[in-house]
Amino acid sequence: MPMQRDLSPFVIAELAARESWKRRDYTAAYAGAGHAAELAQEAGDEVRWWKMVLLQAECLRNQGSIQECQELAAGLAAHPVAASAPDLGARAATLLAHSLQGLGRLPEAVDAASTAARLVAGDSENVYLHIQAQQALIAALAESGRHEDAWQQCLDLESLLTDHVDEDTAGKAYWVIGNVAFLSNRVNEGGHYHDLAAGKLSPSQDVDLWARFNRASAEMRLQAKLGDAATLRCIERAELATEVVGGSERDILEMSLVRAHWYYLTGDMETAISLLTPLRSKFPILATQTAAEATFVLGRALMAQGHEAESLQMLDEAATLFDTAAAPERSATVRGFIASREPSDRRQQQFLQGG
């Protein structure tokens, strides 16, 4: 190994890269981290080089370059530096898990996240890395449809949320646990954990996060057919925060869908239809699964209003969109809904009750 040289140019380059990261300028952060990595390599410091390449991989993930992120993360996880310290190995394996999940390689994502969690389990100094690894594991299990396994991992995650963990981290973790509770039909627990998350997350700290949390919480509650005051509070908080933060067109469209779903659940079909119909021309802006959810709600609202032919067309379209989005469970729900149509008067009553 060559003799170490002056690292001050590296330190300056690293600080600049991390400053760009904090500003969410990931293009500048990626370039800066690359420059710092070269300086570390020239100085013979493999650990510093490895950390800068990790920062580059994190930039790629945040820019949506998931394939490139996965390739870099796989190399980092297999590198001797990753094996030299549990915290470094866990960081690389967690990032690898996120990127594999993003590519739909779910069994591999579960394995990578399990490795990350195992590396830092029981190490109080690395509790934040353990929390991140657990969240990556839970996300991969939940997306795989393994909701009971995900729930068991949620209980492990909850045990890490001691008074020593900061509120923001605890809030995000309770959010994840609540999501899995809803997905596994533990509706009361879902509401409980989302309430805990709301108490920990602060709109003054991060309005954008507050908007996303409340919108996601509202979506989960609506899927569970909870058309109650707590759901309405989530929707109103999300709408206000989205307005404050100046949400993108996609954010505003997603909020419009949430609002329409609320109207559908509470029996105001006309308002739901009036919100969802113009949304259809904006589907290219939305994720396919979001477009599918919008079409499903619209189809049910039209059915409740007696527009059967138009409703069936929408429901068929929703099932196809769910298939395209690789969401077979949701597609099966739509097809089950179509198959279970009953005589009109009973069906009308069912829909009005959010059935």
Summary of the structure (lengths in Angstrom):
residues: 355
radius of gyration: 23.0
end to end distance: 68.5
largest distance: 84.2
contacts: 1185
relative contact order: 0.04
helix: 81%
strand: 0%
